[in-house]
Amino acid sequence: MVVAHVPEHSPAGRLPRSADHAHSHDFLVLLYAHRADGSVLLDGREWPVRDGDLFVIAPGQVVSFTGPAHEVVRDAWTVYFPADVIRPGTPGAYSSWRAHPLLFPFARGTDRAQRLRIPAAARDEWVARFRALEDELTGRRDGHAEAALAHLTLLLVAVARLPTDVADELRAAREPLLAAVFDVIERRYAEPISLVDVAAELALTTGHLTTVVRRRSGRTVQQWLTERRMQAARQLLTSTDLTVAAISHRVGYPDVSYFIKRFRAAHGRTPARWRAPSRS
């Protein structure tokens, strides 16, 4: 596990030379841009970088900057860590790091937003999280490995709780129709809505809406609706003590058995088993 800080207004505060060029890592990477102005490329797709942006970068994703890295991100924190550091010690507990609840944000793939926003009021708190992790790793006091893992776990819990504004990212990518679809999903995913309801709100036929969304995103409206509900369910499972039945109703599934079936199909385990590791 490595933590790197790029101090603002410091001649020594520079990103590694490789950061100025296209590169990838075998690690999971969190990049928090506390002070930034420019763009970063993830797998060839350009993302503007602003103060408070948090990038979640999966192993193998190619990263580069459109200008000198130290000019794009003037004050930033980066954490590199192998997936196994956060997985339980029991062999075979997960078939892949992608199945771990706290690592799910890294497994979304390039078809989903990899940039999250830290609210302005919470940014100092996020800096404190990174600084505490750095302090444990550099101080190397007794128990530092266990303390560093605890700080990393809390950091990943905070990442998992951040909302993803997919509609905003689609508008930035000049996809107004898809953005409108996600606006409807975001407002109404907690209701028992269907493709018919989404199409009616947008004054489109279900056939036309299905064709356009599938062609431009590779998924159907129902698949995106299910994914949003699953995202909400994961957040509630890790951040509340609500029962599975209560969570089912909160994310738009009146039938608890159907919710459990859908959750297991998406995650390979029941909601109760998903919740257990994040509480250990």
N, C-alpha and C positions, 0 to 999 in steps of 0.2 A: 504494500500500500504506500502511495506517495502523494504528498500534498505540495503543490507549488503555488506561490503567491507572487503576483506581478504588482508591486507597489506603484501607485500613481506618483508622478513627478520624481521618480528616482532613476538616475542613470543606470544603476545596477539592476533595476527591476525590468528585466526583459524576458520574454518567452524564449524557450529553447530555439536554437536556430532552425531546427526541423519544422517548427510551427509555421514558419513563413512559406513553407512548401507543402505540396500535397503529401499527406502521410496518413497512416492508419496504425492502430494499436491492437494488440491481442487482449487488452484490458477493457473493463468498463470504465467510462470516463464521465465525470461531471465537470462542466465548465460554467462557472458563475461569473458573469460580466457585471461587476459592480459599477464600473465607469467605462463606457464603451461608445464608439461611434464609427460605424463602418459596416462591413459585411463578412460573413463566413460562408464557405461552401461545404455542404455535406453531401457527399456522393454526387457532386456536380450541380446540386441545387443551391441557389443563392438565398441566404437568409440575412436580413438586416439585423444588426446587433445594437441594442440600446441598453441604457442603464437598467439593471434589474433582470436581464435575460439569463435564463438557466438552460444550458444545452445538455441533453442526455444522449450520450454517444455510445453506441453498441460496438462490440468487437468487430473489426474489419471495415467499419465505415471510414470512408476517405474524407479527411478534413483538410481544408486550406483556407487562406484568407485572401481577399481581393486586394489588400495592401499590406505593408509591413505589419506583422502581428502586434508588435508593441505599440503601434499607433492606433490600431483598431480597438484593442482592449487595453486600456491604460491602468486599470485596477481590476484585477481578476483573481479568482481562486480556481484551481484545477485539482481534482482528486482522481488518481488512477488506482484501480484495484482489481485483482483477479476475482472472478465470480465465486470461486471456492471459499473465499474469505468470509462470505456472509452465509454460506449454506450450512445446514446442520451437520454435525459430525457423524451422524449415522449413515454408513454407506448405503446407497440405493434409495435414500429418502426421496430424492427427486431424480427423474430420468434426465433432466437437463436444468441448467441454471435458469432457463426461461420459465420454468414452472414455479419458481419461488415468488411469493407475493410481493416482497420488497424489491425484487429485480424486474418485475413486470414492465415498468416504464422503459427499460432498455430493450424489451422484446417486441415492441410495437411494430417495428419495421419501417422502411422508408416511405410507406404509404401513409404514415401518420406524422403529425407534428412532433418534431424533436426539440422544439423550443418552448419553454414554459416561462411564465412571467411571475416574478416575485413582487408582491405589492410594495409600494414605496415605504409604507409604515413598518414593514417586516424586514427590510433589507439589512439594517444593522444587526438584527437578531441572526440572520443568515451568515453574515460575516463572522459573528461570534461563534457560530457552529464550526465553520471552517477553521477559525483560529484555535479553538479548543482541540480540534483533531490534530492540527499541526503541532501544537504545544506538546501533546502526548507523544507524537512520533519523534520529535526532535529532542525532547527532554530525556526520554528513555529512562524514566524513573521506574522503580519497582512496580510491576503490574501494568506497565505502559501498553503492552500488546492487548490485554483485555480491555483496558480503558479506551484505547483507540477503536477497537471493534464496537464498543458500546456507543461511542460518539458517531461512528459511521452508520450504525443501525438507526440511531435517532435522526441522522441526516437523511437517510433513505426513507424513513417513515414520513418526514416532512415533504420529500419529493413526491411520494405516492399520494399525498393529500392535496397537491396542487391541482387546480382545474386546468383542463386543456381546452382552449377556445379554438376548436377546429374551424368554426365559421369564419373567425377573424383571419386565420391562415389562408383559407380558401379565397377570401376577398382579396388578400394580398397577392394571391396567385392568379387573379383575374378569372375566378370561377364563380360568378354571381349566383347562378342557379344552384350549384352545390352548396354555396354558402347559405342560401335561403332554405334549402332542405335541412341543413344542420341547425339553423335558427329554430325551425319548427321542432326538430328532435330535441333540442336543448330545452325549449320551453315546455314540451309536453311528454317527455319520455316517462315521467312518473305516472302518466295516465295510460289506460289500456288502449292506446291508439294503434292504427294499422296503416298500411300503405294507402288505403282509400282515404283516410283522414288527412294524411300529409298531402296527397295529390289535390284534394278538395281545397285545402287552405291555400295552395299555390295556383289554383284555377287551372290545373293540368289534368289530362287523362292519366290513369294509372299506367297504361301501356307506354305512353311517351315518357313519363317520369322514370319508369323502370329502365327503359332503353338508354336514356341520357345518363342517368346516374351510374349504371353498370359500365357504359362505354368510357366515361370520364374518370371513374374511381376504381373500377374492377370489382365492385361489390354492389349488392342490391340495397335498396332503402331499408328493407327489413334487417339485413345484416348490420347496417350502420346503427339502426335503432337498438338492436340487441347488444352491440358493442358498447353503446353509451350506457345502457342499463347495467351491463356488467361492470363498467368502470365505476358507476355510482355504488354498485353492490360491494366492490372491492374496497372502496373508501370507507363505507359504513362498517364493513367487517373488521377492518384494521383500526378504526378510530372510535368505535362505539361499542357498547355492550348490548345493543339491540338484539333481539332474537332473530333467527333466520326468517321466521314468519313475518315479523315486523319489517325487516329489510325487504323481503319479497314484495310486500304491499307498497313500500316507499319507492320502489324502482319500477312500478308498473305491472307487477305480476300478481293478480288477485289469487291465483292458484299456486300455492306454495310448492306443491309437488312438481308442477311444470317449471317453476323457477329453479328448483334444485336440479332438474333434468337439464335445463339450458345451461346452468352454471357448470355442471359436470362436463357437458359436451365441450364447453369453451376452455375449461381449465384442467380437465383430467382428474378432478376431485370435487367432493361436495363442498358447499360453503363452509360447513363446520370444520372440515379438514383443512381448508384454505386458511381459515382464521387461526388455527392452532399454532403454526410456526411463527407468525408475527407476534404472538403473545409469549413465546418461549424466551 
